[in-house]
C-alpha cells in the first residue's frame, strides 16, 4: 500500500514511471543507428527475446517498419525507440518515409 501511494504521489508530481519487464539471462540488447539516410548494420547472433534499440541520429524523421508487422517504430530526429524480437526468422524492415532504406534481421 505504501508503494502504491508513493507511485501515485510521483505520478501526481509529474514524474513518469515506467515498468520494465525483467530481461532473461539469455536476452541481449543491440543498437541499430540510423544516420545519413541509412540503417546501420544489423547485429549478428540475434535471438528471439532480444531487444533492438533504434537510434535516429539523422536530422530527418525515419521509421523501422517490419514487413511482417512484428514492429513499427516511428523516430523523430535525434530520438530512440526499442522493439522486442518476438519471433525467429528473417524479418525484413524498411523506413516507411524513405522506402529505399531497407534491412533484414536474422533472428534464431
CORQUIJO-V259212 format. One record per residue. SS is DSSP state (H for helix, E for strand, C for the rest). PSI is psi in whole degrees, 0 to 359 (* if undefined). D_CENTER is the distance of its C-alpha to the mean C-alpha in whole Angstrom. Layout:
SS/PSI/D_CENTER, SS/PSI/D_CENTER
This chain:
C/318/33, H/318/33, H/320/29, H/318/29, H/321/31, H/316/29, H/318/26, H/321/28, H/320/30, H/319/26, H/320/25, H/330/28, C/1/28, C/10/25, C/130/23, C/121/19, C/130/19, C/134/16, C/134/16, C/136/14, C/139/14, C/139/16, C/143/15, C/163/17, C/332/19, C/349/18, C/151/14, C/159/13, E/132/10, E/152/9, E/134/8, E/119/9, E/136/11, E/122/12, E/146/16, C/44/19, C/32/18, E/147/16, E/139/13, C/172/14, C/143/15, C/136/13, C/150/13, C/164/16, C/28/17, E/144/14, C/154/15, C/133/14, C/347/12, C/160/10, E/136/7, E/127/5, E/121/4, E/121/5, E/113/8, E/104/11, C/0/14, C/168/16, C/0/19, C/156/18, C/139/15, E/169/13, E/164/10, E/103/8, E/116/10, E/138/11, C/331/15, C/10/16, C/18/14, C/341/11, C/155/8, E/99/9, E/137/7, E/123/10, E/113/10, C/163/13, C/139/15, C/36/14, E/170/11, E/155/7, E/158/4, E/153/2, E/150/3, E/129/7, C/110/9, C/353/12, C/158/15, C/161/16, E/183/18, E/121/17, E/106/14, E/142/15, E/160/12, E/158/14, E/119/14, C/345/15, C/337/17, E/81/18, E/346/19, E/347/20, E/113/17, E/161/16, E/174/14, E/133/14, E/128/13, E/109/16, E/127/15, C/*/18
